[in-house]
């Protein structure tokens, strides 16, 4: 059986490797054209922080975008610009808290509802999106580009690359053989590299190994982050109390996930709940009546003390369609997450200094700062 599996893997490699080679050649030519100014890349005076990855989904871009927004919002006027993946609208759109995910996309809407004071916008063209934001908000201090590492039409002043601890760049291959959208060498465009979704007890020797694997350059800075799971919130009924993490040990859980990589989420629930049945859906999945019927059927099979737990992103989409029966709604909770850097106090100060110094020293922000005095 093992021999058959190994033969299938070899056959798959031989079949897909030429396609990956062709894809990699095209991507490398594109990058060469940008690096040698054959293709134009626009620079803006306003500080622009790009956050993204070179693999297909699952690195935690949205929680890291929220992490940066939370850092900067007290001192600066911050905007977030996203593509708005899988929305039904076109062109530039300011995201409102009253939107549904069909209008703005699930991730931008999640950010807007958590940070209503921030300007959150979606636009297929990041260049046009930035220009429109500057027209609408002339006192804007900084723009965070969500999921924009491959978007070379804008040159960000600060670029952050995320690398999933469970699916590291160094051990992956180009599409379609693997999940990489660019070659590993593309990681050298980043100013900051963050290994995301690390275990909270990451050992020093693991850090050294991972640092060597990704081949950090002298001008780059490497950090490690983990996800912290917070008290659960009701998705449909705000009159219901939140549930703290400690109480999960008493519950039998039906877990739903429509995200790119759900390992961290599933592992956390397995470690903290009495029992877990996990229903997986594709990333950004639009739940249908059939899906909800299946979920309710599976939930009714669970006995004793039970709840349904969904991710924050899934909660946005489920709330928009509102297909759950009234009987089930009171059992549906989402589990918020926050990013935490795994570093010493000095390393955290260094990270903060790099972010804040970039924004403060930018000439547009400096002008606005001087004009206010």
Helices and strands as residue ranges (DSSP letters): H 2-35, E 47-52, H 61-72, E 78-82, E 93-94, H 101-104, H 106-114, E 119-122, H 126-136, E 142-146, E 158-164, G 165-167, G 169-171, G 184-189, E 192-196, H 204-214, E 221-234, G 245-250, E 252-257, H 263-272, E 275-280, H 289-301, E 306-311, H 312-321, H 326-329, E 332-341, H 345-361, H 363-371
